[in-house]
Amino acid sequence: MIEKKSNVRWLILGFLFVATTLLYIDRSALGIMAPFIQEDMGWTEQQYGYINTTFMIGYGISFLIMGLIIDKVGIRWGYIISVSLWSVAQLAHAFARTWVGFAMARFGLSVGQSGNFPVAIKAVGEWFPDKERALAIGIFNGGSNVGTLIAPLAIPFWVGIFHNDWRVAFLWTFPISVLWVIIWFFNYRKPEKHPHVSKQELDYIYDSASEGGSDRPGWLQLLRHRETWAIGIGKFMTDPVWWFYLFWGAKFLHGKYGLNLKEIGIPFFTIYLLSWFGGIFFGWLSSKLMKSGRSLNVGRKLALLASGVAVLPVILVPHIDNLWISILLIALAAGGHCGWSANIFSLMSDVFPKKATASVVGIGGFAGAAGGALAAFGVGHILQNIGIDGYAVPFAVASFAYLLALILIHLLVPVIRPVKL
């Protein structure tokens, strides 16, 4: 009897996609609801900045250690710990009564969510052969786009059903997360121990050449290379811009244009949808340049330059009275950021061998979170002292951050080439 070929690895990938989608819905909830919660609870701008600074500090620190925990407990329990932590922390937002309570809930959320990408990438490595891993990572990472698209439509919808009670924004995904954890617990096993994996699929999963040398380099070894610093600086200077859009975007639109809860969903959906396409375009651009004969160095840096140029007009947003012109300029800048981010991640694999990529991602993630923490602290203080006109400062910084980062990257790495560790 011929054994039927299985495709369990794609089911596992579906779990990763759903978890990543839930992560971005939960992460987006406070940014969408912030102007309305602030009116109810009386936060100052400075206190809201502290709340976001706490999230970024927790995320940066946890990003460094969560990978070690996952290596210790394994993929199955690592994901259960991660999703359970952030789901309970998300629930805690609904019971917070002061800005300190919200800061504690955000810290818990950051700790749990810091585990998602390390465990998901580890699961892809366990379930997919080399030739399918890039595709698999691209698919599950698409959950970040789907989550940011769902959040601005679903969250106001559920809050509206329950008489504009903002607490619902932090409650409605909890049953979905619990269901995910239960199904994951009963379905995830290693490929060789999974009862529904056929021999053909198991042979296919393990049919990949491994890279010579299995020892992962340490941080100190990586920090000796200018390429590591270039990536860290690129993330430090530009990741905070995305966090600014996520945390302060709704507050800006509410303060500048008076958007209420029912009106805020469509503008944010538009921003994230167009930014998704922008990220795809700028990611494609570097591949197109290299296929047309440009070198890796020229193709990658021209794509980074194009992404940075697309962000420049966002400096005009605080001075524009037309809502939809502002929305389109923010969407263009967000698309530039997504393209920049895609090329920075590609730069990591351009320069470093596979065995070092995870460590470089960790360094870059820590640098981005550190920049985000400083930015959140600074934006809160600026808006507290200047008011709505203070938004001109972070939008101006966002406008030029990418080109300045590219100059520093070029000075550190004049020619992109593989590093020999």
C-alpha positions in Angstrom: 0.0 0.0 0.0 1.4 3.4 -1.0 1.5 5.9 1.8 -0.2 9.2 1.0 2.1 12.2 1.1 1.3 14.6 3.9 1.7 18.4 4.0 1.6 19.0 7.8 4.3 21.6 7.6 1.8 24.0 5.9 -0.7 23.5 8.8 2.1 24.4 11.2 2.8 27.5 9.1 -0.9 28.4 9.5 -0.5 28.4 13.2 2.5 30.8 13.0 0.5 33.1 10.6 -2.5 33.3 13.0 -0.3 33.9 16.0 1.5 36.7 14.3 -1.8 38.3 13.2 -3.1 38.2 16.7 0.2 39.7 18.0 -0.2 42.8 15.7 -3.9 43.2 16.5 -3.1 43.2 20.3 -0.1 45.5 19.8 -2.1 48.0 17.8 -5.0 48.3 20.2 -3.6 50.9 22.5 -2.4 53.1 19.7 -5.9 53.1 18.1 -7.7 53.7 21.4 -5.2 56.0 23.1 -6.9 59.4 22.3 -10.2 58.1 23.8 -8.7 56.3 26.8 -6.7 59.4 27.5 -9.8 61.5 27.6 -11.4 59.0 30.0 -8.5 58.5 32.3 -6.8 61.9 32.1 -3.3 60.9 31.2 -0.8 63.6 30.3 1.2 63.3 27.1 4.3 62.8 29.2 2.6 59.8 31.0 1.6 58.3 27.7 5.2 58.6 26.6 6.3 56.7 29.7 3.8 53.9 28.9 5.3 53.4 25.5 8.8 53.8 26.8 8.1 51.0 29.2 6.9 48.8 26.3 10.0 49.4 24.3 12.4 48.8 27.2 10.6 45.5 28.0 10.7 44.5 24.3 14.4 45.3 23.9 15.5 43.4 27.0 13.2 40.4 26.4 14.3 40.2 22.8 17.7 39.3 24.0 16.7 36.6 26.5 13.6 35.0 25.0 15.5 33.1 22.4 17.5 31.4 25.2 14.3 30.5 27.0 12.8 29.0 23.8 16.0 27.0 23.1 15.7 25.6 26.7 12.0 24.7 26.7 11.5 24.0 23.0 9.2 25.3 20.3 5.9 23.8 21.5 6.1 25.1 25.1 8.0 28.3 24.0 5.1 29.4 21.9 2.6 28.5 24.6 4.5 30.6 27.1 4.8 33.5 24.6 1.2 33.7 23.5 -0.1 33.1 27.1 2.0 35.9 28.5 1.0 38.5 26.0 -2.7 37.4 26.0 -2.9 37.8 29.8 -1.1 41.1 29.6 -3.4 42.3 26.9 -6.4 41.4 29.2 -4.7 43.3 32.1 -5.1 46.6 30.1 -8.8 46.4 30.6 -8.4 46.4 34.4 -5.8 49.2 34.6 -6.9 52.3 36.4 -3.8 54.5 36.2 -1.1 55.2 33.7 1.2 53.1 35.9 -1.2 50.2 35.5 -1.1 50.6 31.8 2.7 50.7 31.8 2.8 47.4 33.7 0.4 45.8 31.3 2.5 47.1 28.3 5.6 45.7 29.9 4.0 42.3 30.2 2.8 42.5 26.6 6.3 43.3 25.4 7.8 40.3 27.2 5.3 37.9 25.7 5.4 39.3 22.2 9.2 39.3 22.1 9.1 35.5 21.8 6.9 35.3 18.7 9.5 35.8 16.0 12.3 33.8 17.6 10.0 30.8 18.1 8.3 31.1 14.7 11.6 31.3 12.9 12.9 28.3 14.9 9.7 26.4 14.0 10.2 27.2 10.3 13.8 25.9 10.5 12.5 22.7 12.1 9.6 22.1 9.6 10.9 23.4 6.3 13.9 22.5 4.1 16.3 25.3 3.1 14.7 25.9 -0.3 11.2 26.7 1.3 12.3 28.6 4.4 12.3 32.1 2.8 8.8 31.5 1.4 7.6 30.2 4.7 9.0 33.1 6.7 7.4 35.5 4.2 4.0 33.9 4.6 3.9 33.8 8.4 5.4 37.4 8.6 2.4 38.4 6.4 0.4 38.1 9.6 2.0 41.4 10.7 0.4 43.1 7.7 -2.9 41.3 8.1 -3.0 42.2 11.8 -2.4 45.9 11.2 -5.1 45.9 8.6 -7.7 44.1 10.7 -7.0 46.1 13.9 -8.3 49.6 12.8 -11.5 48.1 11.4 -12.3 45.4 14.0 -11.3 47.2 17.2 -13.7 50.3 16.7 -16.4 47.8 15.5 -16.3 45.7 18.7 -15.9 48.8 21.0 -18.9 50.4 19.2 -21.1 47.3 19.8 -20.4 47.6 23.5 -21.4 51.2 23.8 -17.9 52.7 23.2 -16.4 50.9 26.2 -12.7 51.1 25.5 -12.0 48.1 27.6 -13.5 45.8 25.0 -10.5 46.7 22.7 -8.3 44.6 25.0 -10.8 41.8 25.7 -12.1 40.5 22.4 -9.0 38.7 21.2 -8.5 36.8 24.5 -10.9 33.9 23.7 -9.2 33.5 20.2 -5.8 33.4 21.8 -6.9 30.7 24.3 -8.4 28.6 21.5 -5.1 29.0 19.6 -3.0 27.8 22.6 -5.3 24.8 23.1 -5.2 23.7 19.4 -1.4 24.3 19.2 -0.8 22.2 22.3 -2.6 19.2 20.9 -1.2 19.6 17.3 2.4 20.6 17.6 5.1 17.9 17.7 8.5 17.7 16.1 8.3 16.4 12.5 9.7 13.0 13.3 7.2 12.6 16.2 4.1 14.0 14.6 1.6 11.2 13.9 0.3 12.7 10.7 3.7 13.3 8.9 4.4 10.8 6.2 7.8 9.4 5.5 7.9 11.3 2.2 7.3 14.6 3.9 9.8 13.8 6.6 12.4 13.0 4.0 11.6 16.2 2.1 11.9 18.3 5.3 15.3 16.9 6.1 16.5 17.0 2.4 18.6 20.2 2.8 22.2 20.9 2.9 23.4 22.4 6.1 25.9 25.2 6.3 29.4 24.2 7.3 30.2 24.9 10.9 27.3 24.9 13.5 28.8 27.1 16.2 26.8 30.3 16.5 29.1 33.4 16.9 28.7 35.4 20.1 27.8 39.1 20.3 31.3 40.1 21.0 32.6 38.4 17.9 29.9 40.0 15.8 30.4 43.5 17.3 34.0 43.5 16.0 32.6 43.9 12.5 31.5 47.3 11.1 28.6 45.6 9.3 27.0 44.7 12.6 27.2 48.4 13.7 25.8 49.5 10.4 22.7 47.3 10.8 22.3 48.3 14.4 22.5 52.0 13.5 20.0 51.5 10.7 17.5 49.9 13.0 18.2 52.3 15.9 17.5 55.4 13.8 14.5 54.1 11.8 12.5 51.6 13.9 11.3 54.4 16.2 9.6 56.0 13.2 7.3 53.0 12.8 6.6 52.9 16.5 5.7 56.6 16.4 3.1 55.9 13.7 1.8 53.0 15.7 1.6 54.7 19.1 0.9 58.3 18.2 -0.8 58.1 14.7 -4.4 57.9 16.1 -3.7 60.6 18.6 -2.4 62.9 15.9 -5.4 62.3 13.6 -7.8 62.8 16.6 -6.1 66.0 17.8 -5.4 67.5 14.3 -8.6 66.5 12.5 -11.0 65.6 15.3 -11.6 62.0 14.1 -13.9 60.1 16.4 -13.7 56.3 17.0 -16.0 55.5 14.1 -14.0 57.6 11.7 -10.5 56.5 12.6 -10.6 53.0 11.2 -10.7 53.7 7.4 -7.7 56.2 7.5 -5.5 53.7 9.4 -6.6 50.8 7.2 -5.6 52.9 4.2 -2.2 53.7 5.7 -1.3 50.1 6.4 -2.7 48.8 3.1 -0.7 51.2 1.0 2.4 50.7 3.2 2.2 47.0 2.6 2.3 47.6 -1.2 5.1 50.1 -0.7 7.1 47.6 1.2 6.6 45.0 -1.6 7.7 47.5 -4.2 10.9 48.7 -2.6 11.8 45.1 -1.7 11.2 44.2 -5.4 13.2 47.2 -6.5 16.5 45.9 -5.1 16.0 42.5 -6.7 15.2 44.2 -10.0 18.3 46.4 -9.9 20.5 43.4 -9.3 18.9 41.3 -12.0 19.5 44.2 -14.4 23.3 43.9 -13.8 23.8 46.2 -10.8 26.1 44.9 -8.0 24.8 43.8 -4.7 26.3 46.9 -3.1 24.7 49.3 -5.6 21.3 47.5 -5.9 20.8 47.3 -2.1 21.9 50.9 -1.4 19.8 52.3 -4.2 16.7 50.6 -2.9 17.5 51.9 0.6 17.9 55.4 -1.0 14.6 55.2 -2.8 12.9 54.1 0.4 14.4 57.0 2.3 13.4 59.5 -0.4 9.8 58.3 -0.2 9.7 59.2 3.5 10.8 62.9 3.0 7.4 64.4 2.3 6.1 63.3 5.6 7.6 66.4 7.1 4.7 68.4 5.6 1.9 66.4 7.4 1.6 68.6 10.5 1.2 71.6 8.3 -1.6 70.2 6.0 -5.2 70.9 6.7 -6.6 68.2 4.3 -7.0 64.9 6.1 -6.6 62.6 3.1 -3.5 64.4 1.8 -2.0 63.8 5.2 -3.1 60.1 5.2 -1.5 59.5 1.7 1.8 61.2 2.8 1.9 59.1 6.0 1.1 56.0 3.9 3.9 56.8 1.5 6.3 57.2 4.4 5.1 54.0 6.0 5.6 52.2 2.7 9.1 53.6 2.5 9.7 52.3 6.0 8.5 48.8 5.1 10.8 48.8 2.0 13.7 50.1 4.1 13.1 47.4 6.7 12.9 44.6 4.0 16.2 45.7 2.6 17.8 45.9 6.0 16.8 42.4 6.8 18.1 41.3 3.4 21.3 43.1 4.2 21.7 40.9 7.2 21.6 37.7 5.1 23.8 39.4 2.4 26.6 40.0 4.8 26.4 37.3 7.5 26.4 33.5 7.2 23.2 31.7 8.1 24.6 30.6 11.5 25.0 34.3 12.5 21.8 35.7 11.2 19.7 35.0 14.3 22.2 36.8 16.5 22.4 39.8 14.1 18.6 40.0 14.1 18.7 40.0 17.9 21.3 42.9 17.9 19.2 44.8 15.4 16.0 44.2 17.3 17.6 45.4 20.5 19.0 48.5 18.8 15.5 49.3 17.3 13.8 48.9 20.6 16.4 51.1 22.3 15.8 53.8 19.7 12.0 53.4 20.2 12.3 53.8 24.0 14.2 57.0 23.6 11.9 58.3 21.0 8.8 57.5 23.0 10.2 59.3 26.0 11.1 62.3 23.9 7.9 62.6 22.0 5.9 62.5 25.2 7.9 65.4 26.6 7.7 67.4 23.4 3.9 67.1 23.2 3.4 67.8 26.9 5.3 71.1 26.6 4.2 72.3 23.1 0.9 70.6 22.5 -0.5 69.7 19.0 2.1 71.9 17.3 4.8 69.7 18.8 4.0 66.9 16.2 6.1 69.0 13.8 9.3 67.8 15.6 8.8 64.0 15.4 7.5 64.2 11.8 10.6 66.2 10.8 12.9 63.7 12.5 11.1 60.9 10.8 11.5 62.6 7.4 15.3 62.7 7.5 16.2 59.7 9.7 16.4 57.2 6.8 18.8 59.2 4.6 21.0 60.1 7.6 21.1 56.4 8.5 22.0 55.5 4.9 24.9 57.9 5.0 26.2 56.3 8.2 25.7 52.8 6.8 27.7 53.8 3.7 30.5 55.3 5.7 30.7 52.1 7.8 30.3 49.7 4.9 31.4 51.3 1.6 31.1 48.0 -0.2 28.6 45.3 0.8 30.3 41.9 0.8 30.0 38.7 2.9 31.8 38.8 6.3 34.1 36.0 7.1 33.7 35.1 10.8 
